Amino acid sequence: MVSSAMAFVAVLTLSCSQAGTALAEPVFSAISVDPPRDNEHPAAMYQLGIPSHGSTMFGVFYRDSGVAAHPTVILLHGLPGFEQNTDLAQSIRRAGWNVLIFHYRGAWGSGGTFSFAHCIEDLQAAIDYLRTPETTASLGVDPKRLVLIGTTLGGFLAAIGTANNPDVIGAALLSPWDPGVFAKPNELADQALLTDFRSDTGPLRGATAAGLFSEARSHAAAWSLTKDDFRWGGRPLLITETDDFLGANDTDVAAAARKTRRATVTEAHFTTDHTYSDHRIALQTTILKWLAQFVRDPKP
């Protein structure tokens, strides 16, 4: 484990090596400088209704400027989603990507009911939606260049979505939640998780703390991010940790991914809280340097 500053330097060095042409200057400009306006094909924001199993999920799409189809990030929020990470979305778009943020079924006004199993289905529905010819044409999406980035619950979903979609080119797990920890009952830890779940169910339809706990416990083995046969498929992963209650397990997730020898893992630790409250610029920079390894079409 290294300090946030040292991890930050390590990530920059590794990503530059992988990307070849990824330099620090463009990354910092994407955080601090607005790009030139493209009057014919400007950047835009769209409100979306995404179908999922008979319900409509509400989302927002940050479209980059330019006529060419762009690589696209699906940015997945945690439980229940008070932090939307829109600062990440904006800087990622300035770096040349489209970004989709959506609310799972039963969350924040989206139709249907909320459950972890539904969230897995909902991510797949969002991926399928972005791949349709109508969407790729209307939103300028390159369906062959999709990256999943998620925080906590979203980090778990990004991992599962990557395993289920071999053509997803990479995933960033930001303080990922691993249901595998429920495989071993621990009275104190279980009570703490129940307490957390009780504080999270307000914006969720059809979910109770006891129900979420039971669902996580019953799927702990199948959903574990540390199991030996997890299908990383050799794709680049970014795994970040903080000094929060998930930190120790997140290091286990990164170690397990490395052990499989089927993933290229970049790991970074930030000395901060669960929501990276005083490390938002460092988090953006780390993500952008990691994303720079993926090929991007230049804007016309």
C-alpha positions as CSV (number, residue, x, y, z in Angstrom):
1,M,0.0,0.0,0.0
2,V,1.3,3.5,-0.9
3,S,0.3,7.0,-0.1
4,S,-2.2,8.8,-2.3
5,A,0.6,10.9,-3.8
6,M,2.8,8.0,-4.5
7,A,-0.1,6.0,-6.0
8,F,-1.0,9.0,-8.1
9,V,2.6,9.1,-9.6
10,A,2.6,5.3,-10.1
11,V,-0.7,5.4,-12.0
12,L,0.5,8.3,-14.2
13,T,3.7,6.4,-15.0
14,L,2.0,3.1,-15.8
15,S,-0.7,4.7,-17.9
16,C,1.7,6.8,-19.9
17,S,3.8,3.7,-20.6
18,Q,0.7,1.8,-21.8
19,A,-0.7,4.6,-23.9
20,G,2.5,5.7,-25.5
21,T,1.2,9.1,-26.4
22,A,-0.7,9.8,-23.2
23,L,0.9,12.9,-21.8
24,A,0.1,14.8,-18.6
25,E,-0.8,18.1,-20.3
26,P,-4.0,16.9,-22.2
27,V,-5.2,15.2,-19.0
28,F,-4.9,18.3,-16.9
29,S,-6.5,20.4,-19.6
30,A,-9.5,18.1,-19.6
31,I,-9.9,18.8,-15.9
32,S,-9.3,22.6,-16.0
33,V,-9.9,23.9,-19.5
34,D,-13.0,24.0,-21.7
35,P,-12.4,22.6,-25.2
36,P,-13.0,24.8,-28.3
37,R,-16.6,24.9,-29.2
38,D,-17.6,22.9,-32.3
39,N,-20.4,25.0,-33.8
40,E,-21.6,22.3,-36.2
41,H,-21.4,19.4,-33.8
42,P,-21.3,20.8,-30.2
43,A,-21.2,18.9,-27.0
44,A,-24.6,18.3,-25.5
45,M,-26.5,16.7,-22.7
46,Y,-29.6,14.6,-23.3
47,Q,-32.2,13.2,-21.0
48,L,-32.8,9.5,-21.7
49,G,-35.5,6.9,-21.0
50,I,-33.8,3.5,-21.2
51,P,-36.0,0.4,-21.3
52,S,-35.3,-2.5,-18.9
53,H,-37.5,-5.5,-18.4
54,G,-40.8,-3.6,-19.0
55,S,-39.8,-0.4,-17.0
56,T,-38.1,2.8,-17.9
57,M,-34.8,3.9,-16.3
58,F,-34.0,7.6,-16.3
59,G,-30.6,8.7,-17.4
60,V,-28.5,11.5,-18.7
61,F,-26.1,11.3,-21.6
62,Y,-23.1,13.7,-21.9
63,R,-22.2,13.7,-25.6
64,D,-18.8,14.9,-26.7
65,S,-18.5,17.3,-29.6
66,G,-17.5,16.3,-33.1
67,V,-19.1,14.2,-35.9
68,A,-17.1,11.0,-35.3
69,A,-18.5,8.2,-33.1
70,H,-16.8,8.4,-29.7
71,P,-15.8,5.8,-27.1
72,T,-18.3,5.8,-24.3
73,V,-18.2,5.4,-20.5
74,I,-21.1,4.0,-18.5
75,L,-20.7,5.7,-15.1
76,L,-22.4,3.6,-12.4
77,H,-23.5,5.2,-9.1
78,G,-23.4,3.4,-5.8
79,L,-26.1,2.6,-3.2
80,P,-28.4,4.4,-3.3
81,G,-26.7,7.1,-5.5
82,F,-26.6,10.3,-3.6
83,E,-23.1,10.9,-5.2
84,Q,-23.6,11.0,-8.9
85,N,-19.9,11.8,-9.8
86,T,-20.9,14.3,-12.4
87,D,-17.5,16.0,-12.0
88,L,-16.0,12.8,-13.4
89,A,-18.5,12.7,-16.2
90,Q,-17.7,16.3,-17.3
91,S,-13.9,15.8,-17.2
92,I,-14.2,12.4,-19.1
93,R,-16.2,14.1,-21.8
94,R,-13.7,16.9,-22.1
95,A,-11.1,14.1,-22.7
96,G,-13.0,12.9,-25.8
97,W,-15.6,10.5,-24.4
98,N,-19.3,10.2,-24.2
99,V,-20.7,9.4,-20.7
100,L,-23.9,7.8,-19.7
101,I,-25.2,8.0,-16.1
102,F,-28.5,6.2,-15.3
103,H,-30.6,5.2,-12.3
104,Y,-31.3,1.5,-11.8
105,R,-34.9,0.3,-11.7
106,G,-36.6,1.4,-8.5
107,A,-34.0,4.1,-7.8
108,W,-34.6,7.9,-8.0
109,G,-37.9,7.7,-9.9
110,S,-36.9,5.0,-12.4
111,G,-39.7,2.5,-13.0
112,G,-39.9,-1.0,-11.4
113,T,-38.4,-2.2,-8.1
114,F,-34.9,-2.1,-6.8
115,S,-32.7,-5.2,-6.1
116,F,-29.1,-6.1,-6.7
117,A,-30.1,-8.7,-9.3
118,H,-32.2,-6.0,-11.1
119,C,-29.1,-3.7,-11.1
120,I,-27.1,-6.4,-12.9
121,E,-30.0,-6.7,-15.5
122,D,-30.3,-3.0,-15.7
123,L,-26.6,-2.5,-16.6
124,Q,-27.0,-5.1,-19.3
125,A,-30.0,-3.3,-20.6
126,A,-28.0,0.0,-20.7
127,I,-25.2,-1.7,-22.6
128,D,-27.6,-3.2,-25.1
129,Y,-29.3,0.1,-25.5
130,L,-26.0,1.9,-26.4
131,R,-25.3,-0.9,-28.9
132,T,-28.5,-0.5,-30.9
133,P,-28.0,1.0,-34.4
134,E,-30.5,3.8,-33.6
135,T,-28.6,4.8,-30.5
136,T,-25.1,4.6,-32.0
137,A,-26.3,6.9,-34.8
138,S,-28.2,9.4,-32.8
139,L,-25.8,9.7,-29.8
140,G,-22.5,9.2,-31.6
141,V,-21.5,6.0,-29.8
142,D,-18.8,3.7,-30.9
143,P,-20.2,0.3,-29.6
144,K,-16.8,-1.4,-29.9
145,R,-15.3,1.0,-27.3
146,L,-17.4,0.8,-24.2
147,V,-15.8,1.2,-20.7
148,L,-17.5,0.6,-17.4
149,I,-16.7,2.8,-14.4
150,G,-18.5,2.4,-11.1
151,T,-18.3,3.4,-7.4
152,T,-19.1,1.0,-4.6
153,L,-22.2,-0.9,-5.8
154,G,-21.4,0.6,-9.2
155,G,-17.9,-0.9,-9.0
156,F,-19.4,-4.3,-8.4
157,L,-21.7,-3.9,-11.3
158,A,-18.9,-2.7,-13.5
159,A,-17.0,-5.9,-12.7
160,I,-20.0,-8.1,-13.4
161,G,-20.8,-6.2,-16.6
162,T,-17.3,-6.7,-17.8
163,A,-17.4,-10.4,-17.0
164,N,-20.7,-10.8,-18.9
165,N,-19.6,-8.7,-21.9
166,P,-16.3,-9.8,-23.5
167,D,-16.3,-6.8,-25.9
168,V,-16.3,-4.3,-23.1
169,I,-12.7,-3.0,-23.3
170,G,-12.0,-2.1,-19.7
171,A,-13.4,-1.4,-16.3
172,A,-12.6,1.0,-13.4
173,L,-13.8,-0.1,-10.0
174,L,-13.8,2.8,-7.6
175,S,-14.0,1.5,-4.0
176,P,-15.9,-1.5,-5.3
177,W,-18.4,-3.4,-3.1
178,D,-17.8,-7.1,-3.1
179,P,-20.8,-9.3,-2.0
180,G,-18.3,-12.1,-1.5
181,V,-17.7,-10.7,2.0
182,F,-21.1,-12.0,3.0
183,A,-20.0,-15.6,2.4
184,K,-18.6,-15.7,6.0
185,P,-21.2,-14.6,8.6
186,N,-19.8,-12.0,11.0
187,E,-22.3,-10.7,13.6
188,L,-20.7,-7.3,14.0
189,A,-20.1,-6.8,10.3
190,D,-23.6,-8.0,9.5
191,Q,-25.2,-5.6,11.8
192,A,-23.1,-2.7,10.5
193,L,-24.2,-3.6,6.9
194,L,-27.8,-3.8,7.9
195,T,-27.5,-0.3,9.5
196,D,-26.0,1.0,6.3
197,F,-28.7,-0.6,4.2
198,R,-31.4,1.0,6.4
199,S,-30.0,4.5,5.6
200,D,-29.9,3.7,1.9
201,T,-33.4,2.6,1.1
202,G,-35.2,6.0,1.1
203,P,-34.8,6.7,-2.6
204,L,-35.4,3.0,-3.5
205,R,-38.7,1.5,-4.4
206,G,-39.5,-2.1,-3.3
207,A,-36.3,-2.5,-1.3
208,T,-35.8,-3.1,2.4
209,A,-32.6,-3.4,4.4
210,A,-33.4,-7.0,5.4
211,G,-34.2,-7.9,1.8
212,L,-31.0,-6.4,0.4
213,F,-29.0,-8.2,3.1
214,S,-30.7,-11.5,2.4
215,E,-30.1,-11.1,-1.4
216,A,-26.4,-10.3,-0.9
217,R,-25.9,-13.2,1.5
218,S,-27.7,-15.7,-0.8
219,H,-25.6,-14.7,-3.9
220,A,-22.3,-14.1,-2.0
221,A,-20.4,-17.0,-3.7
222,A,-21.7,-16.4,-7.2
223,W,-21.1,-12.6,-7.1
224,S,-17.8,-12.7,-5.3
225,L,-15.2,-10.5,-7.1
226,T,-12.3,-12.5,-5.6
227,K,-13.2,-15.9,-7.0
228,D,-10.6,-17.7,-9.0
229,D,-12.7,-18.0,-12.2
230,F,-13.8,-14.4,-12.5
231,R,-13.9,-13.6,-16.2
232,W,-11.6,-10.6,-16.5
233,G,-10.5,-11.7,-19.9
234,G,-7.2,-9.9,-20.0
235,R,-8.7,-6.5,-20.1
236,P,-7.3,-3.4,-18.3
237,L,-8.7,-2.8,-14.8
238,L,-8.4,0.2,-12.6
239,I,-9.1,-0.5,-8.9
240,T,-9.0,2.4,-6.4
241,E,-9.3,2.3,-2.6
242,T,-9.7,4.7,0.2
243,D,-9.4,4.5,4.0
244,D,-13.1,3.6,4.2
245,F,-14.8,0.4,5.4
246,L,-14.3,-1.2,2.0
247,G,-10.6,-0.5,1.7
248,A,-9.2,-3.8,3.0
249,N,-11.5,-5.9,0.8
250,D,-10.7,-3.7,-2.2
251,T,-7.0,-4.6,-1.9
252,D,-8.1,-8.2,-1.9
253,V,-10.1,-7.7,-5.1
254,A,-7.1,-6.1,-6.8
255,A,-4.8,-9.0,-5.6
256,A,-7.3,-11.6,-6.8
257,A,-7.5,-10.0,-10.2
258,R,-3.7,-10.0,-10.5
259,K,-3.6,-13.6,-9.4
260,T,-5.7,-14.7,-12.3
261,R,-3.1,-13.4,-14.7
262,R,-6.1,-12.5,-16.9
263,A,-6.2,-8.8,-16.3
264,T,-3.9,-5.8,-16.4
265,V,-4.5,-4.2,-13.0
266,T,-3.7,-0.6,-12.1
267,E,-4.3,0.0,-8.4
268,A,-4.3,3.3,-6.5
269,H,-4.9,4.1,-2.9
270,F,-6.2,7.5,-1.7
271,T,-6.0,8.7,1.9
272,T,-9.5,10.1,2.0
273,D,-13.1,9.1,2.8
274,H,-15.6,7.0,1.1
275,T,-16.6,9.6,-1.5
276,Y,-13.1,10.9,-2.2
277,S,-14.3,14.2,-0.8
278,D,-10.9,16.0,-0.7
279,H,-9.3,14.0,-3.6
280,R,-11.7,14.7,-6.5
281,I,-9.0,16.2,-8.7
282,A,-6.6,13.3,-8.0
283,L,-9.4,10.8,-8.7
284,Q,-10.2,12.5,-12.0
285,T,-6.6,12.6,-13.1
286,T,-6.0,9.0,-12.2
287,I,-9.1,8.0,-14.2
288,L,-8.2,10.1,-17.2
289,K,-4.6,8.8,-17.3
290,W,-6.0,5.2,-17.2
291,L,-8.5,5.9,-20.0
292,A,-5.8,7.4,-22.2
293,Q,-4.5,3.9,-22.9
294,F,-7.6,3.2,-25.1
295,V,-7.5,4.3,-28.7
296,R,-9.5,7.5,-29.4
297,D,-10.4,8.9,-32.7
298,P,-9.2,12.5,-33.1
299,K,-11.9,15.1,-33.4
300,P,-12.4,16.3,-37.0
